[in-house]
Amino acid sequence: MALHIHEACMLLLVIPGLVASAAISHEDYPADEGDQTSSNDNLIFDDYRGKGCVDDSGFVYKLGERFFPGHSNCPCVCALDGPVCDQPECPKIHPKCTKVEHNGCCPECKEVKNFCEYHGKNYKILEEFKPSPCEWCRCEPSNEVHCVVADCAVPECVNPVYEPEQCCPVCKNGPNCFAGTTIIPAGIEVKVDECNICHCHNGDWWKPAQCSKRECQGKQTV
């Protein structure tokens, strides 16, 4: 009899515990309102599709608004389908540009070499110079040197000389030609020996002189 009473007491002790645990639920004890809000903040994101655009820094732009996204220096317009960015045809950078900036949509040359280099010397833009007596050169705006070489006329003598700082040879003694091994002046007849009188061809100085024999003045015999 005592055994049955003991088992009945144990059953009564277990039943209230089951009832208590069944009565306690999440609905009866809601989470703190602040905790619930902080938990939801990590899950909910604003959807700007069809409403605006967001750049790399998180800034929101309205439809039709112009802005510069972080990955590009070219301007973009916020559209329904997302940013529509300009893709201009940028001008070519000068090959002798020494300073290029990339702050804008297109790279921009900020400094161009404003001189020409020629044979180890520097010349200003549009500066004219003569590196040799026969050359006339100019430093062009393109930083290139253009030169013209003098075309010397054929000298009218067989013994031209070159004077200092002069490109073309000159005939210091005037036009002449060869009569054998003798140089005779042009324009006159010259007696080169006892029997021959010679003269230069008109304009054809390189040709040997034209000579004619005359009566030789020999020794008279008694």
Salt bridges, closest charged atoms under 4 A:
ASP47 OD2 - ARG49 NH2 2.79
ASP56 OD2 - HIS71 ND1 3.76
ASP86 OD2 - ARG66 NH2 3.18
GLU108 OE2 - LYS110 NZ 3.35
GLU117 OE2 - LYS113 NZ 3.77
GLU140 OE2 - ARG138 NE 3.08
GLU140 OE2 - HIS146 ND1 3.83
GLU144 OE1 - HIS146 NE2 3.82
GLU163 OE2 - LYS172 NZ 3.44
ASP204 OD2 - LYS207 NZ 3.48
